Amino acid sequence: MSNGDAGVDWIQQQILKWRVLVDDGVMEQASYIQRVDYLEKNNQVPEAGVGMTITERAPFKILELTKGGPAQKTGTIKVGDILIRIDDSNIQVFSGEQVRSAIVGPVGTPVTLYFQEMPV
């Protein structure tokens, strides 16, 4: 497989992930279309997150950390922890999409996340 094929596969995988978010009601169709257009034109995603997957409703439990992602690199965030606040916002009344929108932004945008540790 050539490097070009790997790039095409990556783009298709990213689009498929976004499509699942739309189908699950987590991402709006307009946002999906905008992201796909950007990805196809620029060969990169238009924003960045912190590298974690959370539940879609409060309490927002960490389900997975992306290997090598910012969340995992902190060494303090663990699967099972509960996200309780983003910057100055109490997120308990947020939808999953609102939480995602508050975390994801242009590459390099700072965001402060507060967690309740998983009970031992």
N, C-alpha and C positions, 0 to 999 in steps of 0.2 A: 504494500500500500504506500503511495507517495504521500508527502507532507500535505499536498493539496487535498487528498482524500481524507486525511485525518482532520483537517480543518472543516471540511464539509460535514463529516460525521459529528464533530463537536457542535457545529451550528444546528444540525438536525436534532441532536440530543437536547440542546438548550431550548429549542422551539417546542419540542415534545414536553419538556418539564413545564414550560409556561402554559401549554395547552391544558395540561392536567389541572393547573391552578385555576384556569378559567372554568373548566368543566366542574370543578369542586366548589365554585363560587367564591374563591379566594381572590382572584384577580379579575378586574373588569375587562371586557372585550376590547374596549378602546385602548387600554393600557397594553394589552397583549399585542395589538396591531402595531402600536407605536414602538414597542420593544423589538418586535420581529423586523420591522423596517430598519431600525437603527442597526441591529445586529447584521442584517444582510448587507447594508451599505458600508459599515465600518469594520466588520469582522471582529467586533468586541461587544460585550454587554454594556448598556448605557449607565449602569450604576453598580454599586457594590454593597454588600451586606457585611455581616460579621462572621458568617460561616457556621450557622446553627439552624436546626429545624426545631420548631416548637409546635405545641398543640394549637388547634385553631380557635379554641375558646378558653376563657379564663377558668381555672388558673393556667397560665401559659408555661407549661412544663417543657424543659429542654429534652427533646427526643434524640437528637443526634448533633454531634459537632463535626464539622468538616475537617478532615485531617490537614493540618498545616494552616488552617484558617485563623483569623484574628482571635476568635473566641477560644479556640483550643490553645493558641499560643500564650494566652494569659496564664494558663496553668491553674486558674482558680475556678473557672466555670466548668461544671460537670453535668453529664446527662442526669436528669432527674431534678436538677435545681429548678426553681420557679422564678420566672421573670416577673418582677413586681412593679417596676417603674422604669420609664425611659426619659432621660433628661429630667425635666420638672413635672412630667405627666404621670399621674396614677393611672395605670392602664387597665384596671379591673373591669371597667365598663367598655373597653375597646373591643372591636371585632378583630379577628385574626388579620384581616387585610389592613386595618388601621395600625395594628402593631407592626406589621411588615413595612408599611409606608413610613412609619416613624423611625425605623431602623435603617432601611435601605436608602441610599442617596448617592450622589456623585462620589467617585473615588476620592478618598482623602477627607471626606466630611466627618467631623468628630461627632460621636454619639456616646452618651453615658448611660450604661445599663446597670440596674440594681437587681440583685437576686436574693431570694431566700434559699438557703442551702437545703439540699435534700436531707430529710431526716435519716439518721443512721440506724 
